[in-house]
Amino acid sequence: RGNYAYLGLSYELIILDITNRAQPRQIATLPIPATDIALINEYAYVVGRDGFHIIDIANPATPRVVGQWQAERTLADIVVVGEFAYIASYNDFYVLAVQTPQAPRLLSRIQVPARLEGLAAAHGYIYATSTEGLHTFDISMPAKPVEVAFVEAEGIPSGSIFVQEYAYFGGEYMLQRINLSSPSTPTRAPSLPMPGWVSDVVVADDIAYLAAGARGLQIWDIGDARSPTQLGAYDTTGVAMTLAVSEGYVYLVDCDEGLQIFDAVDPTNLQRVGLFATLGVAYAAAANDSFAYVAGGFNGGLHIVDIGEAATRSTVRAHLQSVAVKDVALAGKYLYAIDGGSLKIYDTVHLLAPRQIGAFALDAENALAVDAQFAYLSNNQGDVLVLDVSEPAQVKAVASYKGLGYVNAMAIDNGYIYIAHRDHGLRIFTSAPNGALNQVGQYAVKANVKKVVVKGDYAYLALGSSGLQIVDISNPAQPRWQSSYRTADSAQGIAIDGPYAYVAADDAGLQVLDISDPTAPTSVALLPTLGCASDLEMTDRYLYIVDGLGGLLIYVVDETLPNQASITSL
């Protein structure tokens, strides 16, 4: 609206200054998950998994939450008409009074047999898409809507809906239309074939602007419904989810790249003019104190993040050309990534523009660990491949082992290599100069080892639902149990710094344990995250949390006050 864009993510609301569309600039953020936003006068009405929030945006740079309402489940969509907010959530259609923004009040709740997705208001009615079709609610009595019509859809409708003389909503390879010439008795009109899955649509002057999933942005002339004509298209990096159109510009959200801005004054000459990059889903990362390299998004892209000052929002600076990145690691100045069917090696001397200098074809390997000379890769069966990467431009296979273990839970320390296996616990190896592995010890574990970290005389094991286990490895030939700790949720990842163990505890977030006495760890902090904490990367200054839908989170390490440190979202 105006010179500002409001971007709702699964874990936060971001407000952007788009005065210069070529360089959208973040001016504010709130840690409120947002699946939909309605802007009315000086307020933003936001729904998401944390309920309904009313935000004062009179000054967009300093938004303030002034009212909220907690729901039983995630809220999907919202429209505001006068003093009433209409909200969709699963099978529930809610009506709330919002004439007093500080105290929104539930007035009624209507249940429908199918899951509601998108809402639109027009002609004195609320039109709602569900997994079955289009529902029409008469709101002549605003506090007590009455469903007066239902039209079955073709196939499965997508969530968003746009209403003019027709109700438009997407589906698989089609744009569906419902004739609203008689609003209380809508009738189905022929659907229009489209490329891809249409997830959102805006129609203006017989031009349809489509967020078409993996097909990106599509613009079609639908003036002649018998023969729609494509005017323009832009294939975005990931999956196009939703869009808005204003003053000749299209603002499109791609789940892998963020907000993209297009000049669409001439749809036949579509130009991307601006980008505000976000990470989306994050599932693997390698980092130092300046940059993080993150595998994320639904298409498995490799993203470069300029950390800057972690107290403020870091910036996604670049996206490396990739196929489907499964894992990533840093060693010295080199970045290693399992990308599609190969191991790719990049020289990171130029941090924002790493240069690929080597590659090695792989079969089904999907996890990676690296030391100064060797790269260790494993597949879902626990087969381990050892590569000599001392000359990155000439990578050589030096050894392979069937059923040895999983290198995503691997640790390398002081000449020993620790590899976990779901059936054989923790195995300890030495490595010969030629890369051959020789087993010297084994520790039986009746749990699936998610991660191994070695510090001094101890190995710390993240054991999923079994929590944390500490093992004395001062004699690698005879490792001994020291203690166990049941974490707040499933222990997925672990990092050690001084007297503290940091545990990625899935839905519970980040748990900090005092391990100054390895025989009796104690919890000192539990910090909730935005998604599901699945892995950790520790550097000198920061702890990076791979948080699924929460993206990449940055924890500023303070050994003196671990329970007061803050987490910054990215």
C-alpha positions as CSV (number, residue, x, y, z in Angstrom):
1,R,0.0,0.0,0.0
2,G,1.5,3.3,-1.1
3,N,5.3,3.1,-0.6
4,Y,5.1,0.1,1.7
5,A,4.8,-3.6,1.2
6,Y,3.7,-5.9,4.0
7,L,5.3,-9.4,3.7
8,G,3.9,-12.2,5.7
9,L,6.1,-15.2,6.4
10,S,5.6,-18.4,8.4
11,Y,7.5,-16.9,11.3
12,E,7.3,-13.1,11.0
13,L,5.7,-10.0,9.5
14,I,8.1,-7.8,7.5
15,I,7.4,-4.2,6.5
16,L,9.3,-2.9,3.4
17,D,9.8,0.6,2.1
18,I,9.4,0.2,-1.7
19,T,9.8,3.8,-2.7
20,N,12.7,2.5,-4.7
21,R,11.3,-0.7,-6.2
22,A,14.8,-1.7,-7.4
23,Q,16.0,-1.9,-3.8
24,P,13.2,-2.8,-1.3
25,R,14.3,-1.9,2.2
26,Q,13.2,-3.5,5.4
27,I,12.1,-0.9,7.9
28,A,10.3,-3.0,10.5
29,T,9.6,-6.6,11.6
30,L,7.4,-8.3,14.1
31,P,7.8,-12.0,15.3
32,I,4.2,-12.8,14.2
33,P,3.6,-15.7,11.8
34,A,1.4,-14.4,9.0
35,T,-0.6,-16.4,6.5
36,D,-2.7,-13.5,5.4
37,I,-2.9,-9.7,6.0
38,A,-5.7,-7.2,5.5
39,L,-4.9,-3.5,5.5
40,I,-7.6,-1.1,6.6
41,N,-6.9,2.5,7.3
42,E,-4.2,2.6,10.0
43,Y,-4.3,-1.0,10.9
44,A,-3.0,-4.3,9.6
45,Y,-5.1,-7.3,10.5
46,V,-2.9,-10.4,10.5
47,V,-3.8,-14.1,10.9
48,G,-1.5,-17.1,11.3
49,R,-0.6,-20.0,13.5
50,D,-0.5,-17.7,16.6
51,G,-4.0,-16.4,16.1
52,F,-5.3,-13.0,15.1
53,H,-3.4,-9.8,15.6
54,I,-4.4,-6.2,15.1
55,I,-1.3,-3.9,14.4
56,D,-1.2,-0.2,14.4
57,I,0.7,0.8,11.2
58,A,0.1,4.6,11.3
59,N,3.9,4.8,11.3
60,P,5.0,1.7,9.3
61,A,8.5,1.9,10.7
62,T,7.2,1.4,14.2
63,P,4.3,-1.1,14.1
64,R,2.6,-1.9,17.4
65,V,0.4,-4.8,18.3
66,V,-2.7,-3.3,19.9
67,G,-5.0,-6.3,20.0
68,Q,-5.1,-10.0,19.6
69,W,-7.3,-13.1,19.7
70,Q,-6.1,-16.6,20.2
71,A,-7.6,-19.4,18.1
72,E,-7.6,-23.1,18.6
73,R,-5.7,-23.8,15.3
74,T,-3.9,-21.9,12.5
75,L,-5.9,-19.2,10.8
76,A,-5.7,-19.2,7.0
77,D,-7.3,-16.1,5.6
78,I,-9.0,-12.9,6.6
79,V,-11.2,-10.2,5.1
80,V,-12.4,-7.1,7.0
81,V,-15.7,-5.5,6.2
82,G,-16.7,-2.4,8.2
83,E,-16.4,-3.3,11.9
84,F,-16.2,-7.0,11.4
85,A,-13.4,-9.4,10.6
86,Y,-14.2,-12.7,8.8
87,I,-11.6,-15.4,9.3
88,A,-11.1,-18.9,7.8
89,S,-9.5,-21.7,9.7
90,Y,-9.8,-25.4,8.7
91,N,-13.6,-26.1,8.9
92,D,-14.4,-23.0,10.9
93,F,-15.6,-19.6,9.7
94,Y,-15.2,-17.0,12.4
95,V,-16.7,-13.6,12.8
96,L,-15.1,-11.1,15.1
97,A,-16.0,-7.5,16.1
98,V,-13.1,-5.2,15.6
99,Q,-14.6,-1.8,16.2
100,T,-12.4,-1.6,19.3
101,P,-9.0,-2.7,17.9
102,Q,-7.6,-3.2,21.4
103,A,-10.3,-5.9,22.2
104,P,-11.4,-8.0,19.2
105,R,-14.3,-10.1,20.2
106,L,-15.6,-13.4,18.8
107,L,-19.3,-13.1,17.7
108,S,-20.0,-16.3,15.9
109,R,-18.4,-19.5,14.5
110,I,-19.8,-21.5,11.6
111,Q,-18.6,-24.9,10.7
112,V,-18.5,-26.2,7.2
113,P,-17.9,-29.8,6.0
114,A,-14.7,-29.0,4.0
115,R,-11.5,-27.1,4.9
116,L,-11.7,-23.4,4.2
117,E,-8.8,-21.8,2.3
118,G,-9.5,-18.3,0.9
119,L,-11.9,-15.5,1.5
120,A,-13.2,-12.5,-0.5
121,A,-15.9,-9.9,0.1
122,A,-18.2,-8.4,-2.6
123,H,-21.9,-7.6,-3.3
124,G,-22.8,-7.9,0.4
125,Y,-21.5,-11.5,0.6
126,I,-18.4,-13.4,1.7
127,Y,-17.1,-15.9,-0.8
128,A,-15.0,-18.7,0.6
129,T,-13.1,-21.4,-1.3
130,S,-12.7,-24.8,0.4
131,T,-11.3,-28.1,-0.7
132,E,-14.7,-28.9,-2.2
133,G,-15.7,-25.7,-3.9
134,L,-17.1,-22.1,-3.4
135,H,-19.3,-21.2,-0.4
136,T,-21.4,-18.0,-0.4
137,F,-22.3,-16.4,2.9
138,D,-24.9,-13.6,3.2
139,I,-23.5,-11.0,5.6
140,S,-26.6,-8.6,5.6
141,M,-26.6,-9.5,9.3
142,P,-22.8,-9.1,9.8
143,A,-22.5,-10.8,13.1
144,K,-24.5,-13.9,11.9
145,P,-23.5,-14.9,8.4
146,V,-25.7,-17.4,6.7
147,E,-24.5,-19.8,4.0
148,V,-26.8,-19.4,1.1
149,A,-25.1,-21.2,-1.8
150,F,-22.4,-23.7,-2.6
151,V,-20.9,-24.5,-6.0
152,E,-18.7,-27.6,-6.4
153,A,-15.3,-27.0,-7.9
154,E,-13.5,-28.9,-10.7
155,G,-10.8,-30.9,-8.9
156,I,-9.1,-29.4,-5.9
157,P,-9.3,-25.6,-5.6
158,S,-6.2,-23.6,-4.5
159,G,-6.6,-21.4,-1.5
160,S,-6.8,-17.8,-2.8
161,I,-9.8,-16.2,-4.4
162,F,-10.4,-13.0,-6.4
163,V,-13.9,-11.6,-6.9
164,Q,-15.4,-9.3,-9.6
165,E,-18.3,-10.3,-11.8
166,Y,-16.8,-13.7,-11.5
167,A,-15.1,-15.5,-8.6
168,Y,-11.7,-16.6,-9.8
169,F,-9.6,-19.2,-8.0
170,G,-6.9,-21.7,-9.1
171,G,-6.4,-25.4,-9.3
172,E,-4.3,-27.9,-11.1
173,Y,-3.6,-26.6,-14.6
174,M,-6.7,-24.4,-14.6
175,L,-8.2,-21.1,-13.6
176,Q,-11.7,-21.8,-12.2
177,R,-14.5,-19.3,-12.6
178,I,-17.9,-18.9,-10.9
179,N,-20.5,-16.6,-12.4
180,L,-21.7,-14.1,-9.7
181,S,-24.2,-12.1,-11.8
182,S,-26.8,-13.4,-9.3
183,P,-24.6,-13.3,-6.1
184,S,-27.0,-15.4,-4.0
185,T,-27.2,-18.1,-6.7
186,P,-23.7,-18.4,-8.3
187,T,-23.2,-20.8,-11.2
188,R,-20.1,-22.5,-12.5
189,A,-18.6,-21.1,-15.7
190,P,-16.1,-23.0,-17.9
191,S,-12.6,-23.1,-16.4
192,L,-9.7,-21.8,-18.3
193,P,-6.7,-24.1,-19.0
194,M,-3.4,-22.8,-17.5
195,P,0.1,-24.1,-17.2
196,G,1.0,-25.3,-13.7
197,W,-0.9,-25.2,-10.4
198,V,-2.4,-21.8,-9.9
199,S,-2.1,-20.8,-6.3
200,D,-3.2,-17.1,-6.5
201,V,-4.9,-14.8,-9.0
202,V,-5.6,-11.1,-9.6
203,V,-7.8,-10.0,-12.5
204,A,-7.9,-6.5,-13.9
205,D,-9.4,-5.3,-17.2
206,D,-9.6,-8.9,-18.5
207,I,-5.9,-9.6,-17.7
208,A,-5.3,-12.4,-15.2
209,Y,-2.1,-12.3,-13.2
210,L,-1.3,-15.7,-11.8
211,A,1.1,-17.1,-9.2
212,A,1.5,-20.5,-11.0
213,G,3.6,-22.6,-8.6
214,A,6.7,-24.0,-10.3
215,R,5.8,-22.1,-13.5
216,G,6.4,-18.7,-11.8
217,L,4.5,-15.6,-12.8
218,Q,2.0,-16.0,-15.7
219,I,0.0,-13.1,-17.3
220,W,-3.0,-14.0,-19.5
221,D,-5.6,-12.1,-21.5
222,I,-8.9,-13.8,-20.6
223,G,-11.2,-11.4,-22.4
224,D,-12.2,-14.2,-24.7
225,A,-12.8,-17.1,-22.3
226,R,-13.0,-19.5,-25.2
227,S,-9.4,-18.7,-26.2
228,P,-7.2,-17.2,-23.4
229,T,-3.9,-15.8,-24.6
230,Q,-0.6,-15.8,-22.7
231,L,0.8,-12.3,-22.7
232,G,3.9,-12.8,-20.6
233,A,5.7,-15.2,-18.1
234,Y,8.6,-15.2,-15.8
235,D,10.0,-18.5,-14.5
236,T,11.0,-17.8,-10.8
237,T,13.6,-19.8,-9.0
238,G,11.2,-21.7,-6.7
239,V,7.5,-21.9,-6.3
240,A,5.3,-18.8,-6.8
241,M,2.8,-18.7,-4.0
242,T,1.0,-15.4,-3.9
243,L,0.9,-12.0,-5.6
244,A,-0.5,-8.4,-5.6
245,V,-0.9,-6.0,-8.4
246,S,-0.6,-2.2,-8.1
247,E,0.1,0.7,-10.5
248,G,1.5,-1.5,-13.2
249,Y,3.7,-3.6,-10.9
250,V,3.3,-7.1,-9.8
251,Y,4.6,-8.1,-6.3
252,L,5.1,-11.9,-6.2
253,V,6.2,-14.0,-3.3
254,D,8.3,-17.0,-4.3
255,C,8.9,-19.5,-1.4
256,D,12.5,-20.0,-2.4
257,E,13.6,-16.4,-3.1
258,G,11.2,-14.0,-1.3
259,L,9.4,-10.9,-2.7
260,Q,10.0,-10.2,-6.4
261,I,8.9,-7.0,-8.1
262,F,8.0,-6.9,-11.8
263,D,7.3,-4.0,-14.1
264,A,4.2,-5.3,-15.9
265,V,3.0,-2.2,-17.7
266,D,3.7,-4.0,-20.9
267,P,2.9,-7.7,-20.0
268,T,4.6,-8.9,-23.2
269,N,7.9,-7.4,-22.0
270,L,7.8,-8.5,-18.3
271,Q,10.9,-7.2,-16.4
272,R,11.9,-8.1,-12.8
273,V,13.0,-4.8,-11.3
274,G,13.4,-5.6,-7.6
275,L,14.0,-8.4,-5.1
276,F,13.8,-8.8,-1.3
277,A,15.4,-12.2,-0.8
278,T,14.3,-14.5,2.0
279,L,15.4,-18.1,2.8
280,G,12.2,-20.0,3.2
281,V,12.6,-23.5,4.6
282,A,16.2,-24.2,5.8
283,Y,17.5,-27.7,6.3
284,A,21.3,-27.5,6.2
285,A,23.9,-24.8,6.8
286,A,27.6,-24.1,7.0
287,A,28.8,-20.8,8.4
288,N,31.5,-18.6,9.7
289,D,31.2,-15.2,11.6
290,S,30.6,-13.3,8.3
291,F,28.6,-15.5,6.0
292,A,26.3,-18.5,6.1
293,Y,25.7,-20.9,3.2
294,V,22.3,-22.4,3.6
295,A,20.5,-25.2,1.7
296,G,16.9,-24.3,1.7
297,G,13.6,-23.8,-0.1
298,F,11.4,-26.3,-1.7
299,N,13.7,-26.6,-4.6
300,G,16.8,-27.1,-2.5
301,G,18.7,-23.9,-3.5
302,L,22.0,-22.8,-2.1
303,H,21.8,-19.3,-0.6
304,I,24.6,-17.0,0.6
305,V,23.7,-14.9,3.7
306,D,25.7,-11.8,4.8
307,I,25.5,-12.1,8.5
308,G,26.5,-8.4,9.2
309,E,25.5,-7.6,12.8
310,A,23.4,-10.4,14.1
311,A,21.4,-8.0,16.3
312,T,19.8,-6.7,13.1
313,R,18.4,-8.7,10.2
314,S,21.0,-10.3,8.1
315,T,20.7,-10.2,4.3
316,V,20.3,-12.9,1.8
317,R,22.9,-11.6,-0.7
318,A,23.0,-14.2,-3.5
319,H,21.7,-17.6,-4.7
320,L,24.1,-20.0,-6.3
321,Q,23.0,-21.9,-9.3
322,S,22.0,-25.3,-8.0
323,V,19.9,-28.3,-8.8
324,A,18.9,-29.7,-5.4
325,V,21.3,-29.2,-2.6
326,K,21.1,-31.9,0.1
327,D,24.0,-31.0,2.4
328,V,26.7,-28.4,2.7
329,A,30.1,-28.0,4.5
330,L,32.9,-25.5,4.9
331,A,36.6,-26.4,5.3
332,G,39.1,-23.6,5.1
333,K,38.4,-21.4,2.1
334,Y,36.4,-24.1,0.3
335,L,32.6,-24.7,0.3
336,Y,31.4,-28.3,-0.4
337,A,27.9,-29.0,-1.5
338,I,26.0,-32.2,-2.5
339,D,24.1,-30.7,-5.4
340,G,21.9,-33.0,-7.5
341,G,24.1,-35.9,-8.6
342,S,27.5,-34.5,-7.7
343,L,29.8,-33.0,-5.1
344,K,30.6,-29.5,-6.0
345,I,33.5,-27.5,-4.6
346,Y,33.6,-23.7,-4.5
347,D,36.5,-21.3,-3.7
348,T,35.0,-18.7,-1.3
349,V,37.8,-16.2,-1.6
350,H,35.2,-13.9,-3.1
351,L,32.6,-14.5,-0.5
352,L,29.5,-13.3,-2.4
353,A,30.5,-14.9,-5.7
354,P,32.1,-18.4,-4.9
355,R,33.7,-19.9,-8.0
356,Q,33.2,-23.6,-8.7
357,I,36.6,-25.2,-9.0
358,G,35.8,-28.9,-8.8
359,A,33.2,-31.6,-9.0
360,F,32.8,-35.4,-8.5
361,A,29.9,-37.5,-9.8
362,L,27.9,-39.3,-7.1
363,D,25.3,-42.0,-6.9
364,A,22.9,-41.6,-4.0
365,E,25.0,-39.9,-1.4
366,N,23.1,-37.2,0.6
367,A,25.2,-36.3,3.6
368,L,28.7,-34.8,3.9
369,A,31.5,-34.2,6.3
370,V,34.9,-32.7,5.4
371,D,38.4,-32.3,7.0
372,A,41.6,-30.8,5.6
373,Q,42.2,-33.6,3.1
374,F,39.2,-35.9,2.8
375,A,35.5,-35.6,2.2
376,Y,33.2,-38.3,3.7
377,L,29.8,-38.9,2.1
378,S,27.1,-41.4,3.0
379,N,23.7,-42.5,1.6
380,N,20.5,-43.7,3.2
381,Q,21.9,-47.2,3.6
382,G,24.9,-46.0,5.6
383,D,27.4,-46.7,2.9
384,V,30.4,-44.3,3.2
385,L,32.5,-43.0,0.3
386,V,35.9,-41.3,1.0
387,L,37.2,-38.7,-1.4
388,D,40.6,-37.1,-1.5
389,V,39.9,-33.4,-1.9
390,S,43.4,-32.1,-1.2
391,E,43.4,-31.0,-4.9
392,P,39.8,-29.6,-5.3
393,A,40.1,-29.5,-9.1
394,Q,41.1,-33.2,-9.2
395,V,38.9,-35.0,-6.6
396,K,39.7,-38.7,-6.3
397,A,37.8,-41.6,-4.7
398,V,40.1,-43.4,-2.3
399,A,37.8,-45.8,-0.3
400,S,34.3,-47.0,0.1
401,Y,32.6,-49.0,2.9
402,K,29.2,-50.8,3.0
403,G,27.0,-50.1,5.9
404,L,29.6,-48.1,7.9
405,G,27.5,-45.3,9.2
406,Y,26.0,-41.9,8.5
407,V,28.3,-38.9,8.1
408,N,25.6,-36.4,9.0
409,A,26.2,-37.5,12.6
410,M,30.0,-37.6,12.1
411,A,32.7,-35.9,14.1
412,I,36.4,-35.5,13.3
413,D,38.7,-34.7,16.2
414,N,42.4,-35.1,17.1
415,G,43.1,-37.8,14.5
416,Y,39.9,-39.8,15.2
417,I,36.8,-40.1,13.2
418,Y,33.4,-40.8,15.0
419,I,30.7,-42.2,12.8
420,A,27.2,-43.3,14.0
421,H,25.1,-46.1,12.7
422,R,21.4,-46.7,13.6
423,D,22.1,-50.4,14.3
424,H,25.7,-50.4,15.6
425,G,25.8,-47.2,17.7
426,L,29.0,-45.1,17.6
427,R,32.1,-46.4,15.9
428,I,35.5,-44.8,16.4
429,F,38.1,-44.9,13.6
430,T,41.6,-43.7,12.7
431,S,42.4,-42.6,9.2
432,A,45.5,-43.8,7.3
433,P,47.4,-41.3,5.1
434,N,45.6,-42.8,2.0
435,G,42.2,-42.2,3.6
436,A,41.5,-45.8,4.7
437,L,39.5,-46.1,7.9
438,N,40.5,-48.5,10.7
439,Q,38.1,-49.1,13.6
440,V,39.6,-48.8,17.1
441,G,36.5,-48.7,19.3
442,Q,32.7,-48.9,19.4
443,Y,30.0,-47.7,21.8
444,A,26.6,-49.4,21.8
445,V,23.6,-47.0,21.8
446,K,20.0,-48.2,21.8
447,A,18.8,-45.1,20.0
448,N,19.2,-43.4,16.6
449,V,22.2,-41.0,16.8
450,K,21.3,-37.8,15.1
451,K,24.5,-35.9,15.8
452,V,28.0,-36.4,17.4
453,V,30.2,-33.6,18.7
454,V,33.6,-34.2,20.3
455,K,35.1,-31.9,22.8
456,G,38.2,-32.8,24.9
457,D,37.7,-36.2,26.5
458,Y,33.9,-36.4,25.8
459,A,31.6,-37.2,22.9
460,Y,28.2,-35.6,23.0
461,L,25.4,-37.6,21.3
462,A,22.1,-36.1,20.2
463,L,19.7,-39.1,20.3
464,G,16.4,-37.8,19.1
465,S,13.6,-38.7,21.6
466,S,16.2,-40.2,23.9
467,G,17.8,-36.8,24.5
468,L,21.5,-36.1,25.1
469,Q,24.1,-38.7,26.1
470,I,27.7,-37.9,27.2
471,V,30.4,-40.5,26.6
472,D,33.9,-40.6,28.0
473,I,36.3,-41.2,25.1
474,S,39.6,-40.5,26.9
475,N,40.4,-44.1,25.8
476,P,39.0,-44.4,22.3
477,A,39.3,-48.2,22.5
478,Q,36.9,-48.3,25.5
479,P,34.4,-45.5,25.4
480,R,32.3,-45.3,28.6
481,W,28.9,-43.8,29.4
482,Q,29.0,-40.7,31.7
483,S,25.4,-39.4,31.8
484,S,22.1,-38.9,30.0
485,Y,19.7,-36.0,29.9
486,R,16.1,-36.1,28.6
487,T,15.8,-32.9,26.6
488,A,12.6,-30.8,26.3
489,D,11.9,-32.4,22.9
490,S,13.7,-34.6,20.4
491,A,17.4,-33.8,20.3
492,Q,18.3,-33.3,16.7
493,G,21.6,-31.3,16.8
494,I,24.2,-30.2,19.3
495,A,27.0,-27.7,19.7
496,I,29.5,-27.3,22.6
497,D,30.9,-24.0,23.8
498,G,32.8,-23.8,27.1
499,P,30.6,-25.2,29.9
500,Y,27.5,-25.3,27.8
501,A,25.8,-27.7,25.4
502,Y,23.4,-26.2,23.0
503,V,20.7,-28.6,21.8
504,A,18.5,-28.3,18.7
505,A,15.3,-29.6,20.4
506,D,12.9,-29.8,17.5
507,D,9.6,-28.1,18.4
508,A,10.8,-27.0,21.8
509,G,13.5,-24.8,20.2
510,L,17.0,-24.3,21.6
511,Q,17.8,-25.8,24.9
512,V,21.0,-24.8,26.8
513,L,22.5,-27.3,29.2
514,D,25.3,-26.7,31.8
515,I,27.8,-29.5,31.3
516,S,30.5,-28.3,33.6
517,D,30.0,-31.6,35.4
518,P,29.7,-34.1,32.6
519,T,28.2,-36.6,35.0
520,A,25.2,-34.4,35.8
521,P,24.1,-32.0,33.1
522,T,21.4,-29.4,34.0
523,S,19.2,-27.2,32.0
524,V,19.8,-23.5,32.2
525,A,17.7,-22.1,29.4
526,L,15.0,-23.1,26.9
527,L,14.6,-20.6,24.1
528,P,11.6,-21.1,21.7
529,T,12.3,-20.8,18.0
530,L,10.0,-20.0,15.1
531,G,10.0,-23.4,13.4
532,C,11.5,-26.8,14.3
533,A,15.2,-26.6,15.4
534,S,17.0,-29.4,13.5
535,D,20.7,-28.6,13.5
536,L,23.3,-26.2,14.8
537,E,26.5,-24.5,13.5
538,M,28.8,-22.9,16.1
539,T,31.4,-20.2,15.2
540,D,33.4,-17.9,17.4
541,R,30.6,-15.3,17.7
542,Y,27.4,-16.9,16.8
543,L,25.3,-20.1,17.0
544,Y,23.3,-20.7,13.9
545,I,20.1,-22.7,14.2
546,V,18.7,-24.5,11.2
547,D,15.0,-24.1,12.0
548,G,12.9,-25.6,9.1
549,L,10.1,-23.2,8.3
550,G,11.7,-20.7,10.7
551,G,14.6,-20.4,8.3
552,L,18.1,-19.7,9.8
553,L,18.2,-18.2,13.2
554,I,21.2,-16.6,14.9
555,Y,21.9,-16.9,18.6
556,V,24.5,-14.4,20.0
557,V,26.6,-16.6,22.3
558,D,27.1,-15.2,25.8
559,E,28.6,-17.8,28.1
560,T,28.0,-15.6,31.1
561,L,24.2,-15.2,30.6
562,P,23.0,-18.1,28.3
563,N,19.5,-17.7,29.5
564,Q,19.3,-14.0,28.6
565,A,20.8,-14.2,25.1
566,S,18.5,-13.4,22.2
567,I,17.7,-15.2,18.9
568,T,17.6,-13.1,15.7
569,S,15.6,-14.5,12.8
570,L,16.7,-14.4,9.2
